[in-house]
């Protein structure tokens, strides 16, 4: 497949070019860490950052969170999310 932008440096503001389903886990980190999260279904999303701080977000289907989550916790998470990298 031809890529007109293959010779450009990729930065954090660049659009993602990989996506992955994220299985919430209270023990496992998200790997690789995404540059953003896309919410497939509405619900609650418990996110842990790189410092271990955990917060719960009420999200809606189609919402994009420009956040590099270290972990999506199973406890308290009812939304389905995908990671963009």
Secondary structure by P-SEA (a helix, b strand, c coil): cccccccccccccccccbbbbbbbbccccccccccccccccccbbbbbccccbbbbbbccccccccccccccccccccccccccc
